[in-house]
Structure formats: structure tokens, C-alpha cells
């Protein structure tokens, strides 16, 4: 494969993917029109923070895979990729510990005013009287917004320091998430407003979606206790800057922020952020995932995903339909021989049925297989009989559903 890496990539794993015989280009300076021009002729694109726009995707003549070397995919136009049949995949969980560590570091820094301590000492000022005033963390209540891999890792660290951890109650959490949360003693409240009103700290660990965009707004902030804190290591866009600035002043809130709405897209540059300058804010430079441990883990998984893609296997795809599509499910047991599936598909074509999704499983010994086909259209009453009449088809079942195509 021809693979374009448009961001920094760990050198050990850059060598590893090249040793597997792939033709790789590494250029972390690519962005905008330069990326659009460079992506042509490549089968896969790997990015971290670099934006992948619809224009770049339209110019990618051979591209079949985009990997975000991290969890969030908001910098990639997933709809444009989906419309061209290009997989967008991410690497979830591999940076969870790194981000949770930074979030907890910001929490401790807020409590003991560590950055101000350092600044005064470097300026030759000694002020033990000022910095001896701290509440301490033990026994305080922290609300974790988002119990994904990062949120759970943060909750575990908070519990280890004796904080009381709260989260929003949900019915659809996987059993393993519920179990990990229980180990940290997580207590549940009804909604975000209740979380804000019952906790001393809110720590946000959510992806950027339509639902989370601007979720830290005036209404939420109005429920927070005077003098409470906000930690955000997820995305700057979840914060309404003006609302938070007002709350910092009016309600004596404080914040630890690793991400900002107006942060530069490049690794170095300038930032003009009233939030970053505010004395009640301790900020870092969007470095949550930037530890050697995290970058090695992410790079190793990217290499594994690229190798899997070369074998026809897709991992962690975020822009394919996750649920069955269509109004008919066909299960065709057949011999694993040349031409059988072709004949089955010809029957579906004659019946004007559109194949939405399909999977073919081969049994041990490679004698028989089962094709599961989700289709849309109006199946004829004798569809099962027509498919069953196909040479070397062993059995057919047709199940009509209420799903829409």
C-alpha cells in the first residue's frame, strides 16, 4: 500500500510499517491545499490533529482508509468520506491514561495553585501565607461527564485520592463500564444539572458531537456551586467561552483547560484567548495525549490497523452503519464454490432488491458457507424458492423487518 502520514508518527513504528513493504510518505507539515495535493495516489492517510476536509477527500483518487491516530474524529469530514466509500477509523482508549493523568494534574494544580507558586518563586517572591490556603481534595465530590475510557481512568484516579465520584445515570452502558465504575464507587445522579449542583468539580471527557457542542453554557454554569471548578481535556468546542468567562468572575469559578476554541491548528504559533489569560484558569497546550507511553501505544495500534486493512479487515470504523439496514434479511447457506454467490446476487438483481449489507462466513473445512444479506425493496413471495433453486444453495430463509432502507 501507499500510505501518507500527514502528522508526526513515532519513528520506531514508522520504521516498522516500512519494513512490512509499504510505500510510506512522512510529512507532518501537510495541511490544507498542500494535503489535498499530496493525498492523490495514496491508499491510506494517517493524521493526528491535521484537518481532512471534503476537498481533500474529493481529491483522493485511490484513498480507501483514513486513520485518526487518537480517539476524536471531529477534524475529519466523515460524511464526505462515507459518500465516497472511504473508511474513517480511530484509535480509542490508547491515550486514556495519558489524558486522565493530565486532567488529574490540572485538578491538583487548581487545589494547591501550583503554577502560581512556581511563577512567584521564579520571580523571587516568597508568599507562604497566600499558598498555604488550600481546601484539599480528600472527600470532595467530582462529577465525571463521560464514562468512556478516559472518564473511567480519571474516575479511578480520583477515587484513589479519596474523592467521591459522581456521574450521570444511563441505562445503556456496557456491563464492563458499569463494573469499572462500581470499582471506583461511582454514584449516579439524574442529569447534568444535578451533577453540577452536587459536585465541587466537573471534569469533562466527551467527544465533540452536536449534543456536546457548547454544553458548558450559561445554563449549566448557573447550577454550579460558588467557587467550584471545571476541568476540560476533551475539546474546546464543548465550552461557551463567554459564558465561562462570566461565571469565572460572577461565581468565583476556576478552570483547568487543556483545550481551547481558538487554539492554533499547528504545533507552534500564537493564541489570543481571554480564557487562557484569565487568572482563574490554568491552561496547558492540548497535550493530554502527548506522553511517550501514549504515542507508542497509538502508533503500535495504527500499524496493526494498517496491516489488518491490507488483509481486508477494518478496525474501529466510525462512519459505517452500525445497525442492519434494509427491510429484508436473507440467510443463504451454500457450498463454498465459485459462482454460487454470483448466481444469488443475480436473483436479487432480477427481483429489484438493493443489497445494503452482506457478510459471508466460511465454515471449518471450507466446504460450506453462510451469506447474511440485508436488502431493501419489495421481495416477491417466492424469493426463498428462487434462491433455493440456485445450484449449490443448501438452504434459504427470508425474514421481513420493519427497518427502513
C-alpha positions as CSV (number, residue, x, y, z in Angstrom):
1,X,0.0,0.0,0.0
2,X,0.9,3.6,-0.4
3,X,0.4,5.4,3.0
4,X,0.6,9.1,3.7
5,X,1.4,10.2,7.3
6,X,0.4,13.8,7.5
7,X,1.4,14.3,11.2
8,X,4.2,13.3,13.4
9,X,4.5,9.5,13.9
10,X,6.7,7.6,16.3
11,X,9.9,6.8,14.5
12,X,10.1,3.2,15.8
13,X,6.8,2.4,14.3
14,X,7.4,4.4,11.1
15,X,10.3,2.0,10.5
16,X,8.1,-1.0,11.4
17,X,5.5,-0.2,8.8
18,X,8.1,0.4,6.1
19,X,9.7,-2.9,6.9
20,X,6.4,-4.6,6.1
21,X,6.9,-3.5,2.5
22,X,4.6,-0.5,2.3
23,X,5.4,2.7,0.4
24,X,5.2,5.4,3.1
25,X,5.5,9.2,2.9
26,X,6.0,11.1,6.2
27,X,5.3,14.9,6.1
28,X,3.9,16.4,9.2
29,X,3.8,19.8,7.7
30,X,1.0,18.9,5.3
31,X,-2.3,20.7,5.7
32,X,-4.9,22.5,3.7
33,X,-4.3,22.7,0.0
34,X,-0.9,21.0,0.4
35,X,-2.5,18.0,1.9
36,X,-5.2,18.0,-0.9
37,X,-2.4,17.9,-3.5
38,X,-0.3,15.3,-1.7
39,X,-3.1,12.8,-0.9
40,X,-3.5,11.7,-4.6
41,X,-2.2,8.2,-5.3
42,X,-2.3,7.1,-1.7
43,X,-4.3,4.1,-0.4
44,X,-4.3,5.2,3.3
45,X,-4.0,8.5,5.2
46,X,-2.9,8.8,8.8
47,X,-3.4,12.0,10.8
48,X,-3.5,13.3,14.3
49,X,-4.7,16.9,14.5
50,X,-4.5,17.7,10.8
51,X,-7.9,18.6,9.3
52,X,-9.1,16.3,6.5
53,X,-11.7,18.4,4.6
54,X,-14.2,17.4,1.9
55,X,-11.9,19.0,-0.7
56,X,-9.1,16.7,0.4
57,X,-11.3,13.7,0.3
58,X,-12.6,14.6,-3.2
59,X,-9.1,14.8,-4.5
60,X,-8.1,11.4,-3.1
61,X,-8.4,9.2,-6.1
62,X,-7.1,6.0,-4.5
63,X,-7.9,6.6,-0.9
64,X,-9.8,3.9,1.0
65,X,-8.8,4.5,4.6
66,X,-8.3,7.5,6.9
67,X,-6.9,6.7,10.4
68,X,-7.1,9.3,13.2
69,X,-4.2,8.4,15.4
70,X,-6.2,9.1,18.5
71,X,-9.8,9.0,19.6
72,X,-11.6,12.1,18.4
73,X,-12.5,12.3,14.7
74,X,-14.1,15.8,14.6
75,X,-11.3,17.1,12.4
76,X,-12.2,14.7,9.6
77,X,-15.2,15.2,7.3
78,X,-16.7,11.8,8.0
79,X,-19.8,12.4,5.8
80,X,-17.7,13.3,2.8
81,X,-15.6,10.1,3.4
82,X,-18.7,8.0,3.8
83,X,-20.2,9.3,0.5
84,X,-17.1,8.1,-1.3
85,X,-16.9,4.8,0.5
86,X,-13.7,5.7,2.4
87,X,-13.4,4.2,5.9
88,X,-12.6,6.6,8.8
89,X,-11.2,4.8,11.7
90,X,-9.8,5.9,15.1
91,X,-7.7,4.5,17.9
92,X,-9.8,4.7,21.0
93,X,-8.5,4.1,24.5
94,X,-4.8,4.0,23.8
95,X,-4.3,7.6,25.2
96,X,-6.8,7.3,28.0
97,X,-4.3,7.0,30.8
98,X,-2.3,10.0,29.5
99,X,-5.3,12.3,29.3
100,X,-6.6,11.1,32.7
101,X,-3.2,11.9,34.2
102,X,-3.2,15.4,32.8
103,X,-6.8,16.0,33.9
104,X,-5.9,14.9,37.4
105,X,-2.7,17.0,37.3
106,X,-4.9,20.1,36.5
107,X,-7.1,19.2,39.4
108,X,-4.2,19.1,41.8
109,X,-2.8,22.3,40.4
110,X,-6.0,24.1,41.0
111,X,-6.2,22.9,44.6
112,X,-2.6,23.9,45.5
113,X,-2.2,26.7,43.0
114,X,1.0,25.1,41.8
115,X,1.5,27.3,38.6
116,X,1.3,30.5,40.7
117,X,3.7,29.0,43.3
118,X,6.2,28.4,40.5
119,X,5.8,31.8,38.9
120,X,6.3,33.6,42.2
121,X,9.4,31.6,43.1
122,X,10.9,32.2,39.7
123,X,10.3,35.9,40.2
124,X,12.0,35.8,43.6
125,X,8.8,36.2,45.6
126,X,8.1,34.2,48.7
127,X,4.4,34.0,49.8
128,X,3.9,31.0,52.0
129,X,0.9,32.8,53.7
130,X,-1.0,33.0,50.4
131,X,-0.3,29.5,49.2
132,X,-0.9,27.8,52.5
133,X,-4.6,28.2,52.0
134,X,-6.0,25.2,50.2
135,X,-9.1,23.1,50.7
136,X,-7.5,19.7,49.8
137,X,-9.0,17.0,47.6
138,X,-9.9,14.2,50.0
139,X,-13.6,13.8,50.5
140,X,-14.7,16.3,47.9
141,X,-17.2,15.5,45.1
142,X,-16.1,15.3,41.5
143,X,-18.5,14.8,38.6
144,X,-17.2,12.9,35.7
145,X,-19.0,13.8,32.4
146,X,-18.5,11.0,30.0
147,X,-17.6,7.5,31.3
148,X,-15.6,6.3,28.3
149,X,-12.1,5.0,28.6
150,X,-10.7,8.4,29.6
151,X,-13.5,9.3,32.0
152,X,-13.2,5.9,33.7
153,X,-9.4,6.3,34.0
154,X,-9.9,9.7,35.6
155,X,-12.6,8.3,37.9
156,X,-10.2,5.6,39.1
157,X,-7.5,8.1,39.9
158,X,-10.0,10.4,41.7
159,X,-11.2,7.5,43.8
160,X,-7.7,6.5,44.7
161,X,-7.2,10.0,46.1
162,X,-10.3,9.8,48.2
163,X,-12.6,11.9,46.1
164,X,-16.3,11.0,45.9
165,X,-17.0,10.3,42.2
166,X,-20.4,11.1,40.6
167,X,-21.7,10.6,37.1
168,X,-25.0,10.8,35.1
169,X,-27.2,7.7,35.3
170,X,-27.7,5.9,31.9
171,X,-29.4,2.6,31.2
172,X,-27.4,1.6,28.1
173,X,-23.9,1.4,29.5
174,X,-22.0,-1.8,28.7
175,X,-21.5,-4.2,31.6
176,X,-17.8,-3.7,31.7
177,X,-18.2,0.1,32.0
178,X,-20.7,-0.4,34.9
179,X,-18.3,-2.8,36.6
180,X,-15.3,-0.4,36.3
181,X,-17.4,2.5,37.6
182,X,-18.6,0.4,40.5
183,X,-15.0,-0.4,41.5
184,X,-14.4,3.4,41.8
185,X,-17.6,3.8,43.9
186,X,-19.3,6.0,41.3
187,X,-22.6,7.4,42.5
188,X,-25.2,8.4,39.9
189,X,-27.4,11.5,39.6
190,X,-30.3,12.1,37.1
191,X,-28.8,14.7,34.8
192,X,-26.0,17.2,34.1
193,X,-27.7,19.9,36.1
194,X,-27.9,17.7,39.1
195,X,-24.2,16.8,38.7
196,X,-23.3,20.4,38.6
197,X,-25.3,21.3,41.7
198,X,-23.9,18.4,43.8
199,X,-20.2,18.4,42.9
200,X,-17.2,20.6,43.7
201,X,-15.6,19.7,40.4
202,X,-16.9,18.8,36.9
203,X,-14.4,17.0,34.7
204,X,-15.4,16.6,31.0
205,X,-14.4,13.6,29.0
206,X,-16.8,13.7,26.0
207,X,-16.4,13.5,22.2
208,X,-17.3,16.6,20.2
209,X,-20.8,16.0,18.8
210,X,-23.9,18.1,18.1
211,X,-25.1,17.1,21.6
212,X,-21.9,18.1,23.4
213,X,-21.1,21.3,21.4
214,X,-21.4,24.2,23.8
215,X,-22.6,22.0,26.6
216,X,-20.7,24.1,29.2
217,X,-23.1,27.0,28.8
218,X,-24.7,29.7,30.9
219,X,-27.5,27.3,32.0
220,X,-25.1,24.6,33.2
221,X,-22.8,27.1,34.9
222,X,-25.8,28.6,36.8
223,X,-26.2,25.3,38.6
224,X,-22.6,25.1,39.8
225,X,-21.7,25.9,43.4
226,X,-19.8,29.1,44.0
227,X,-16.0,28.5,43.9
228,X,-16.3,25.1,42.1
229,X,-14.0,24.0,39.3
230,X,-14.2,22.8,35.8
231,X,-11.7,20.5,34.1
232,X,-11.8,20.1,30.3
233,X,-9.3,17.9,28.5
234,X,-11.7,16.8,25.7
235,X,-12.5,19.5,23.1
236,X,-12.5,23.3,23.4
237,X,-15.7,23.5,21.4
238,X,-17.8,22.0,24.3
239,X,-17.3,25.3,26.1
240,X,-19.2,28.5,25.6
241,X,-16.2,30.9,26.2
242,X,-18.3,34.0,27.0
243,X,-20.5,32.1,29.5
244,X,-17.5,30.6,31.3
245,X,-15.7,33.9,31.4
246,X,-18.7,35.5,33.0
247,X,-19.0,32.6,35.6
248,X,-15.3,32.9,36.4
249,X,-16.0,36.5,37.5
250,X,-19.5,36.3,38.9
251,X,-19.4,32.9,40.7
252,X,-15.7,32.7,41.5
253,X,-15.3,29.6,39.4
254,X,-11.9,28.2,38.4
255,X,-10.9,26.1,35.5
256,X,-8.2,23.7,34.3
257,X,-8.2,23.6,30.5
258,X,-6.1,21.7,28.1
259,X,-8.1,22.7,25.0
260,X,-9.5,25.9,23.7
261,X,-11.9,27.1,21.0
262,X,-9.3,29.3,19.3
263,X,-6.1,27.2,19.7
264,X,-3.7,27.1,16.7
265,X,-4.0,24.1,14.4
266,X,-0.2,23.8,14.2
267,X,2.2,22.6,16.9
268,X,3.6,26.1,17.4
269,X,2.1,29.6,17.0
270,X,0.3,32.3,18.9
271,X,-3.0,32.2,20.8
272,X,-5.2,35.1,21.7
273,X,-7.6,33.6,24.2
274,X,-9.3,35.6,27.0
275,X,-9.8,32.2,28.8
276,X,-6.2,31.3,28.6
277,X,-5.2,34.7,30.1
278,X,-7.7,34.7,32.9
279,X,-6.2,34.4,36.4
280,X,-8.7,31.8,37.4
281,X,-7.6,29.5,34.6
282,X,-4.7,27.1,34.5
283,X,-4.1,26.0,30.9
284,X,-2.0,23.6,29.0
285,X,-1.2,23.3,25.3
286,X,-3.6,20.5,24.2
287,X,-1.0,17.9,25.4
288,X,-3.4,15.4,27.1
289,X,-2.3,12.5,24.9
290,X,1.3,13.7,24.4
291,X,3.2,11.2,26.5
292,X,5.8,8.8,25.2
293,X,3.7,5.9,26.5
294,X,0.6,7.0,24.8
295,X,2.2,7.8,21.5
296,X,3.9,4.4,21.4
297,X,0.6,2.7,22.1
298,X,-1.2,4.6,19.5
299,X,1.5,4.1,16.9
300,X,1.5,0.4,17.5
301,X,-2.2,0.2,17.0
302,X,-2.1,2.3,13.8
303,X,0.5,-0.2,12.4
304,X,-1.8,-3.1,13.4
305,X,-4.8,-1.4,11.7
306,X,-2.9,-0.8,8.5
307,X,-1.8,-4.4,8.4
308,X,-5.3,-5.5,9.0
309,X,-6.7,-3.2,6.3
310,X,-4.1,-4.8,3.8
311,X,-5.8,-8.1,4.7
312,X,-9.3,-6.8,4.1
313,X,-10.1,-6.3,7.8
314,X,-11.5,-3.0,9.1
315,X,-11.0,-2.0,12.8
316,X,-12.6,0.8,14.7
317,X,-14.5,2.3,11.8
318,X,-16.7,5.3,12.8
319,X,-18.5,6.1,9.5
320,X,-20.3,2.9,8.6
321,X,-23.8,1.9,9.6
322,X,-23.7,0.2,12.9
323,X,-27.2,-1.3,12.6
324,X,-28.7,-3.5,9.9
325,X,-30.1,-1.5,7.0
326,X,-33.0,-2.6,4.8
327,X,-36.4,-4.3,5.1
328,X,-35.4,-7.9,4.4
329,X,-32.8,-10.2,5.9
330,X,-31.7,-13.2,3.8
331,X,-29.7,-16.1,5.2
332,X,-28.3,-18.3,2.5
333,X,-26.4,-21.5,3.3
334,X,-24.4,-22.6,0.3
335,X,-21.4,-24.6,-0.8
336,X,-18.2,-22.6,-0.8
337,X,-17.6,-22.8,-4.6
338,X,-17.0,-20.5,-7.5
339,X,-20.1,-18.7,-8.8
340,X,-22.7,-19.5,-6.1
341,X,-22.9,-16.1,-4.6
342,X,-22.8,-14.5,-8.1
343,X,-25.9,-16.5,-9.0
344,X,-27.6,-15.5,-5.7
345,X,-26.9,-11.8,-6.4
346,X,-28.3,-12.1,-9.9
347,X,-31.6,-13.4,-8.4
348,X,-31.7,-10.4,-6.1
349,X,-31.0,-8.1,-9.1
350,X,-33.8,-9.6,-11.1
351,X,-36.1,-9.0,-8.1
352,X,-35.0,-5.4,-7.9
353,X,-33.7,-5.8,-4.4
354,X,-30.8,-3.5,-3.3
355,X,-28.1,-5.2,-1.2
356,X,-27.4,-2.9,1.7
357,X,-25.1,-5.1,3.8
358,X,-23.6,-8.5,3.3
359,X,-21.4,-11.0,5.2
360,X,-20.2,-14.4,4.1
361,X,-18.8,-16.8,6.8
362,X,-16.8,-19.8,5.8
363,X,-17.1,-22.9,8.0
364,X,-14.1,-25.1,9.0
365,X,-13.0,-27.4,6.2
366,X,-14.1,-24.8,3.6
367,X,-17.0,-26.9,2.3
368,X,-19.9,-24.7,3.3
369,X,-20.6,-21.1,4.0
370,X,-23.4,-18.8,5.1
371,X,-24.2,-15.5,3.5
372,X,-26.3,-13.0,5.5
373,X,-27.7,-10.3,3.3
374,X,-29.7,-7.2,4.3
375,X,-31.6,-5.9,1.4
376,X,-34.2,-3.2,0.6
377,X,-37.1,-3.3,-1.8
378,X,-40.2,-5.4,-2.2
379,X,-39.3,-9.1,-2.1
380,X,-41.5,-11.4,-4.2
381,X,-43.5,-14.0,-2.3
382,X,-41.4,-16.8,-3.9
383,X,-38.0,-15.2,-3.2
384,X,-36.9,-18.0,-0.9
385,X,-37.9,-20.5,-3.6
386,X,-36.0,-18.6,-6.3
387,X,-32.8,-18.5,-4.2
388,X,-33.2,-22.1,-3.1
389,X,-33.3,-23.2,-6.7
390,X,-29.8,-21.8,-7.3
391,X,-27.3,-24.6,-7.9
392,X,-25.3,-25.5,-4.8
393,X,-27.5,-23.4,-2.4
394,X,-28.3,-25.6,0.6
395,X,-31.0,-23.6,2.4
396,X,-32.6,-20.1,2.4
397,X,-34.5,-18.1,5.0
398,X,-36.1,-14.7,4.3
399,X,-37.1,-12.5,7.2
400,X,-39.0,-9.3,6.6
401,X,-38.4,-6.5,9.1
402,X,-39.7,-3.0,9.9
403,X,-36.4,-1.4,9.2
404,X,-36.3,1.4,6.6
405,X,-33.7,1.3,3.9
